[in-house]
Amino acid sequence: MLRRVPPSLRRALLSSASTHYGGAQIPNPSHSPSQTLLPQWRRHASVASSSAPPQSPPPPSSPRGPSRSGGGGPTVSSPNPAEVAKFAAIAETWWDANGPFKPLHLMNPTRLSFIRSTLCRHFRRDPYSSKPLEGLKVIDVGCGGGILSEPLARMGATVTAIDAVNKNIKIASIHAASDPTTASIEYCCTTAEALVKEKRLFDAVISLEVIEHVANPLEFCESLSALTVPNGATVVSTINRSMRAYATAIVAAEYILRWLPRGTHEWSKLVTPEEVSLMLQKAAVSVEEMAGFVYNPLSGEWSLSDDISVNYIAFGVKKSETPSTNCT
Ligand SMILES: C[S@@+](CC[C@H](N)C(=O)[O-])C[C@H]1O[C@@H](n2cnc3c(N)ncnc32)[C@H](O)[C@@H]1O
């Protein structure tokens, strides 16, 4: 269920009608992007825009969280203090499989399967070996309590994991210390931007369910790219800004099922697949594969899908010729 994104997609995206978003030129939904996109992407665009939202979110009873700091034009990509406060408030619950992070626990095997398969293909590893990521330096940006970092370490990666919330890092470190395989994870309360300044580089930069919480998504993508070695991998997952996402990921998950605390996701801050592709493209990362995650309420399981209208994950490759000053 992995979808390859051909290089020509990037040209098509860049030539499509655009609007300003955190500094990135992105397709303007009102310009019907499917008219300018490749057939393969048109299916994505039609899925996303069939539920295509107007630029203002649907009328909530009050499902919106705090406003993005700095109003419409923040210049600091991360962290967003209001978002940091939200996660600090529930930090104790990271490893409670029935707590607020239950959806992430349930999604974990599926997103790991995407990461394993894309990274193994890219780095020419055997996905069936016990430690397919052995020798790869991987960073988990916005790691929370470490529910993704730990299995990455078990797959053999040398893992650095960072989060803007100190309580998350403390909980992640304590949890990882109980197992020798995960005790080697380097946990640090910091931001991607700070590590860019330190000129840190990684073979794979992974940031799942974080971009929708940062103050400036484009600058965040630029930092993820700057942390990635040339020809390295960048993986981002998030929630689409679609009406379906509003209905399921916000209204159902936060208000009906109460999986997540109300206000966890702010609809207007969600990012579409086209926007992620363009922001990464602008940051010298080409999105090569994309997949959706769909939830089966009967089995309670998530699976990979072509449907990227709600939850999706993108795998990109950092261009080898880059003007980045951080590469040595
Ligand atoms: C929804 S959780 C996702 C956690 C983890 N990536 C996962 O999927 O299991 C978002 C995490 O991003 C962190 N976060 C938010 N903004 C951040 C930023 N600018 N830099 C680093 N971490 C950030 C939050 O503290 C929180 O732990």
The ligand as an ORCA input file, in Angstrom:
! r2SCAN-3c Opt
* xyz 0 1
  C       1.428     13.797     19.158
  S       2.941     13.700     19.998
  C       3.821     12.561     18.969
  C       4.882     11.820     19.715
  C       5.676     10.818     18.895
  N       6.298     11.436     17.741
  C       4.813      9.679     18.462
  O       4.236      9.773     17.375
  O       4.699      8.712     19.185
  C       3.740     15.216     19.590
  C       5.026     15.410     20.352
  O       5.759     16.472     19.756
  C       6.338     17.254     20.782
  N       6.588     18.568     20.208
  C       5.689     19.511     19.863
  N       6.318     20.544     19.287
  C       7.624     20.224     19.258
  C       8.780     20.869     18.762
  N       8.682     22.049     18.195
  N       9.976     20.258     18.882
  C      10.066     19.047     19.466
  N       9.006     18.388     19.961
  C       7.804     18.961     19.841
  C       5.322     17.215     21.894
  O       5.876     17.522     23.147
  C       4.833     15.774     21.804
  O       5.609     14.916     22.592
*
